[in-house]
Amino acid sequence: MPVRRSTRCQKPNPSEVAMPNGIVPIPPPVNEPVRNYGPGSPEKAPLKAKLDEMLADQIEIPLIIGGKEVRTGNTAKAVCPHDHNHVLGVYHKAGEAEIQQAVDASQRAWREWSEVPWEDRAAVMLKAAELLQGPWRDTLNAACMLNQSKTVYQAEIDSACELIDFWRFNPHYQRFIYSQQPESAQGYWDYVEYRALEGFVFAVTPFNFASIAGNLPTAPALMGNTVLWKPASSAVFTAWQLMRLFQAAGFPDGVINFVPGSGGQVGNPVMASPHLSGIHFTGSTPVFHQMWQTIGSNIASYKTYPRIVGETGGKDFVFAHPSADVEALATALVRGAFEYQGQKCSAASRAYIPKSIWAKTKELMLGQISEIKMGPPTDFRNFFNAVIDKGAFSDHVGYIEHAKASSEAEILVGGTSDDTVGYYIKPTVVQTTDPRFKLMQEEIFGPVLTLFVYDDADLDETLELCDTTSAYALTGAIFSDDRMAAIKMAAALRHAAGNFYINDKPTGAVVGQQPFGGSRASGTNDKAGSYLNLIRWTSQRTIKENFVPPKHFAYPFMGEE
């Protein structure tokens, strides 16, 4: 094996380092197997111990700017949503002064990091994957369970498996991108250099997925960029564990700067910086609209046109045909709507069920919901935990109360809530007679499924309703055992979802298998989990070398009149 260059920012003396001179392969990426944490499984006991350890401690979480810990004194609490009086930690919040420090740190790190050989940047990512696969797995899973109120299985597929997959597959896509080169004519050599963007990328991550929190700052960093990372205020405890893992993996100081805080206190000075080169965002549609408008207003002040990559929200659907397998349909509705309390951007939030199979679907669906156990994620018998915070709880309850007060809606199950200890809302199913009812149109992002029962003869009209009722186009699923009907339904809903499922729930995209993203009000559809996202964080330079350049300006056509 050749001696690899250090991944630290200090440039070594070239005479002291033997550089690899081969075209280095990336280990073929393989999706990380999901552990089941069943009774007596070897993985269960150490995770339980880590949960106890975190619950027994209360940590202080500083900013990380240029590799240094920064404490502002302006603090907030990181709590357990299922026990909101239990404080996991206290975190410091960034303001305008700290953001300027982070911008300066990112620009000091940029010159060297952007020129580090791609293999060495890939090595940091691959090391992060191995650390998370092994010694850091319990830490991230436990943090995700406690700070984001996820069951052990939901945490495992998120904070472990999906993030490991991102960190294994992204270097594979990185090498693929760099290998895309132009043709050369005789006498010339043409090639493309994939440069980092000039400036810094602003990564804004949501509360609901640790894998997104881990991917949004590291994907641009892999391509040579430096990053300011603002995690969701309700998931800073998990984000802090990720930041520690980034450092352990070898990201140099200043490459990823950790700046939690309020949206305005962090976002406004970031958006005002002339060094802003990109936005990597997952969150709400209104916030993304505001960011895009601000960039437009400031466009003349930036040194480059910022890349804008965003995945926002969804009003994700399940649409059943009369030929649907009713048992599979009922299970998809329950899992799709209520895993992680419906707080997935891809969660099933509206459904269209034909009258001919409604009675059986309803019976099976409500039967399964009646078996759901709700409580803290530390009790592995629970399928359903708390929603993330007081604001979300109030919003969800507001939608339920709207349904209760409407003559066009009936609550079939659930509809009750209690925030005494944790932010608990029971799984709620609403049936409406109005296919454009408020709960069929607006994103709720909670454990509320609204469905409309249509006449079998009105399939075409109902497909049109599904396509046009919501502004979003993130995920959607159809159920049909009639192949010709499935073809028709998929065509009618071609633009209604960026991730489309046939006879499956609309959640659970896997890196390398179902690249994720939607369009319309759901975002820019730059497909995390594929090369399409990574290519947004590069700026190409085309290089032409002429081996035998001409020595005089004249052309042959000038030889005669």
Salt bridges, closest charged atoms under 4 A:
GLU32 OE2 - ARG137 NH1 2.89
GLU32 OE1 - ARG168 NH1 2.90
GLU53 OE1 - LYS50 NZ 3.51
GLU60 OE2 - ARG71 NE 3.24
GLU60 OE2 - HIS92 NE2 2.73
GLU69 OE1 - ARG71 NH2 2.93
GLU115 OE1 - LYS11 NZ 2.97
GLU115 OE2 - ARG111 NH1 3.64
ASP120 OD1 - ARG4 NE 3.77
GLU130 OE2 - ARG168 NH2 3.34
GLU156 OE2 - ARG137 NH2 2.54
ASP158 OD2 - LYS150 NZ 2.71
GLU193 OE1 - ARG541 NH2 2.74
ASP253 OD1 - ARG8 NH1 3.94
GLU339 OE1 - LYS344 NZ 3.87
GLU339 OE1 - LYS505 NZ 3.89
GLU363 OE1 - LYS360 NZ 3.89
ASP379 OD2 - ARG381 NH2 2.91
GLU401 OE2 - LYS404 NZ 3.40
ASP419 OD2 - LYS390 NZ 2.29
ASP455 OD1 - LYS355 NZ 2.68
ASP460 OD1 - LYS488 NZ 2.68
ASP467 OD1 - ARG520 NH2 3.13
ASP526 OD1 - ARG536 NH1 2.98
